[in-house]
């Protein structure tokens, strides 16, 4: 496959990024509504409309700058509000709500991986159709696996931190939850020092390797 420049990469990443973020956030709200909290649904956040989830700085400005300057995609969306008091089993249900986002990203990564396979089947006959499918599929796999792995990092306010908080004994969970105001600062510090990349990249590459079309993804993004 032909290597892409930064502008081309941004172009093929745009739609997969918006879908990945939108479905991730909508999944949080949908699971919360199924477990008793209708807050996100009443606020219109259980939707596939990306405008409802996009944070202008975290979803657009920061990802573009970090990708162009460091080759590393980093950003965030507006968090879906969840009122734990409305949940039937607050600690367990908060963990399930948290897992829903990364779980949606995993399902989307599989879907994009299958799209790569469709593109490969069409490659010899209709390249003008096949190549967009392959490139978009590869971008979709990468961004969804990355978001899944990043969000499962055990640090509040990330989803992995929510799950860990639910699993800890109540007293330890209380002290752990007090770190949440500093979570984004810690995450940025890990990113700037390169520690975050060294932790996440092997997990991303390993997960991508389990999916169909992994060779194409690695060829485009990791070589």
C-alpha positions as CSV (number, residue, x, y, z in Angstrom):
1,X,0.0,0.0,0.0
2,X,1.2,3.5,-0.8
3,X,2.3,5.6,2.2
4,X,0.1,8.6,3.0
5,X,1.3,12.1,4.0
6,X,0.0,13.9,7.1
7,X,-2.8,15.7,5.2
8,X,-4.0,12.5,3.6
9,X,-3.9,10.7,6.9
10,X,-6.0,13.4,8.5
11,X,-8.5,13.2,5.7
12,X,-9.0,9.4,6.1
13,X,-9.0,9.6,9.9
14,X,-11.7,12.3,10.1
15,X,-14.8,10.1,9.6
16,X,-13.6,7.2,11.7
17,X,-12.6,9.5,14.5
18,X,-16.0,11.2,14.6
19,X,-17.8,7.8,14.5
20,X,-15.5,6.3,17.1
21,X,-16.1,9.2,19.5
22,X,-19.8,9.5,18.8
23,X,-20.7,5.8,19.2
24,X,-18.4,5.5,22.2
25,X,-20.2,8.3,24.1
26,X,-23.7,7.2,22.9
27,X,-22.9,3.7,24.2
28,X,-22.2,5.1,27.7
29,X,-25.6,6.9,27.7
30,X,-27.5,4.0,26.3
31,X,-26.2,1.5,28.9
32,X,-26.8,4.0,31.7
33,X,-30.4,4.4,30.5
34,X,-30.9,0.6,30.4
35,X,-29.6,0.4,34.0
36,X,-31.9,3.1,35.3
37,X,-30.4,6.5,34.7
38,X,-32.1,8.5,31.9
39,X,-30.0,11.6,32.4
40,X,-28.0,11.3,29.1
41,X,-31.1,10.3,27.2
42,X,-33.1,13.4,28.5
43,X,-30.1,15.6,27.5
44,X,-30.0,14.2,24.0
45,X,-26.7,12.5,24.4
46,X,-27.9,9.0,23.4
47,X,-27.5,9.8,19.7
48,X,-25.2,9.2,16.8
49,X,-25.2,13.0,16.0
50,X,-21.5,13.9,16.5
51,X,-22.3,17.5,17.2
52,X,-23.9,16.4,20.6
53,X,-20.6,14.9,21.7
54,X,-17.9,17.0,20.1
55,X,-15.7,19.2,22.3
56,X,-14.3,21.9,20.0
57,X,-10.9,21.9,21.8
58,X,-10.6,18.2,22.8
59,X,-12.1,16.7,19.7
60,X,-10.8,18.9,17.0
61,X,-8.0,21.3,18.0
62,X,-5.9,19.1,20.3
63,X,-6.0,15.9,18.1
64,X,-5.0,17.8,15.0
65,X,-2.2,19.6,16.7
66,X,-0.8,16.5,18.5
67,X,-1.0,14.5,15.3
68,X,0.7,17.1,13.1
69,X,3.4,18.0,15.7
70,X,4.0,14.6,17.3
71,X,2.4,12.0,15.1
72,X,0.3,10.9,18.1
73,X,-3.5,11.2,18.1
74,X,-4.8,12.5,21.5
75,X,-8.0,14.2,22.4
76,X,-11.4,13.8,24.2
77,X,-15.1,14.3,23.8
78,X,-17.7,15.9,26.1
79,X,-18.3,13.3,28.8
80,X,-21.8,11.8,29.0
81,X,-23.5,12.7,32.3
82,X,-24.4,9.8,34.5
83,X,-26.2,10.1,37.8
84,X,-25.1,7.1,39.9
85,X,-28.0,7.7,42.3
86,X,-30.4,6.5,39.6
87,X,-28.6,3.3,39.0
88,X,-30.0,0.1,40.5
89,X,-26.6,-1.2,41.7
90,X,-24.4,1.9,41.6
91,X,-20.9,0.5,41.9
92,X,-21.5,-2.4,39.5
93,X,-23.6,-0.4,37.1
94,X,-21.0,2.4,36.9
95,X,-18.4,-0.1,35.8
96,X,-20.8,-1.5,33.1
97,X,-21.5,2.1,31.9
98,X,-17.8,2.7,31.7
99,X,-17.0,-0.5,29.8
100,X,-19.7,0.2,27.3
101,X,-17.6,2.9,25.5
102,X,-14.5,0.8,24.9
103,X,-16.7,-2.2,24.1
104,X,-18.4,-0.1,21.3
105,X,-14.9,0.8,20.0
106,X,-13.9,-2.9,19.9
107,X,-17.1,-3.7,17.9
108,X,-16.4,-0.9,15.5
109,X,-12.7,-2.0,15.1
110,X,-14.0,-5.4,14.0
111,X,-16.4,-3.8,11.6
112,X,-13.7,-1.6,10.1
113,X,-11.4,-4.7,9.8
114,X,-14.1,-6.5,7.8
115,X,-14.3,-3.5,5.6
116,X,-10.6,-3.9,4.8
117,X,-11.3,-7.4,3.7
118,X,-14.1,-6.2,1.4
119,X,-11.6,-3.7,-0.1
120,X,-9.0,-6.4,-0.6
121,X,-11.5,-8.6,-2.5
122,X,-12.3,-5.7,-4.9
123,X,-8.7,-4.5,-5.3
124,X,-8.0,-6.3,-8.6
125,X,-11.2,-5.3,-10.3
126,X,-12.2,-1.8,-9.0
127,X,-9.4,0.0,-7.3
128,X,-11.3,3.3,-7.2
129,X,-13.7,1.6,-4.8
130,X,-11.3,-0.8,-3.1
131,X,-8.6,1.7,-2.0
132,X,-11.0,4.1,-0.1
133,X,-12.5,1.1,1.7
134,X,-9.0,-0.2,2.6
135,X,-7.6,3.1,3.8
136,X,-10.8,4.0,5.7
137,X,-11.0,0.6,7.2
138,X,-7.4,0.7,8.4
139,X,-7.9,4.2,9.9
140,X,-11.1,2.9,11.6
141,X,-9.3,-0.1,13.1
142,X,-6.4,2.1,14.4
143,X,-8.5,4.8,16.0
144,X,-11.0,2.5,17.6
145,X,-8.3,0.2,19.0
146,X,-6.4,3.2,20.2
147,X,-9.5,4.7,21.9
148,X,-10.3,1.4,23.5
149,X,-6.8,0.9,24.9
150,X,-6.5,4.5,26.0
151,X,-9.9,4.6,27.7
152,X,-9.2,1.4,29.6
153,X,-6.1,2.9,31.2
154,X,-6.7,2.7,34.9
155,X,-6.8,6.4,35.7
156,X,-9.8,8.6,36.5
157,X,-11.7,10.1,34.6
158,X,-11.0,7.5,32.0
159,X,-13.3,4.5,31.7
160,X,-10.6,2.2,33.1
161,X,-10.4,4.3,36.2
162,X,-14.2,4.0,36.6
163,X,-13.9,0.3,36.4
164,X,-11.0,0.1,38.8
165,X,-12.9,2.5,41.2
166,X,-15.9,0.1,41.2
167,X,-13.7,-2.9,41.9
168,X,-11.8,-1.4,44.8
169,X,-13.0,-1.7,48.4
170,X,-15.1,1.3,49.3
171,X,-12.5,3.0,51.4
172,X,-9.7,2.6,48.8
173,X,-12.2,3.7,46.1
174,X,-12.9,6.9,48.0
175,X,-9.2,7.8,48.1
176,X,-8.7,6.8,44.5
177,X,-11.6,8.9,43.4
178,X,-10.0,12.0,45.0
179,X,-7.3,11.8,42.2
180,X,-9.9,12.5,39.5
181,X,-9.3,16.3,39.4
182,X,-5.7,15.6,38.6
183,X,-6.3,12.8,36.1
184,X,-6.0,14.9,32.9
185,X,-2.9,16.6,34.2
186,X,-1.3,13.2,34.9
187,X,-2.4,11.9,31.5
188,X,-0.8,14.9,29.7
189,X,2.4,14.6,31.7
190,X,2.6,10.9,30.7
191,X,2.0,11.9,27.1
192,X,4.7,14.6,27.1
193,X,7.3,12.4,28.7
194,X,6.6,9.6,26.2
195,X,5.6,7.2,29.0
196,X,2.0,7.0,27.8
197,X,3.0,6.0,24.3
198,X,5.5,3.4,25.5
199,X,2.7,1.9,27.6
200,X,-0.1,2.1,25.1
201,X,1.6,1.4,21.7
202,X,2.5,-2.3,22.4
203,X,-1.1,-2.9,23.5
204,X,-2.5,-1.2,20.4
205,X,-0.2,-3.1,18.1
206,X,-0.9,-6.4,19.8
207,X,-4.7,-5.8,19.7
208,X,-4.6,-4.7,16.0
209,X,-2.6,-7.9,15.3
210,X,-5.6,-10.0,16.4
211,X,-7.9,-8.4,13.8
212,X,-8.4,-9.2,10.1
213,X,-6.4,-6.9,7.9
214,X,-3.9,-6.2,10.6
215,X,-1.1,-6.3,8.0
216,X,-2.6,-3.3,6.1
217,X,-3.0,-1.3,9.3
218,X,0.6,-1.9,10.4
219,X,1.9,-1.2,6.9
220,X,0.1,2.2,6.8
221,X,0.6,3.4,10.4
222,X,3.5,1.5,12.1
223,X,6.2,1.2,9.4
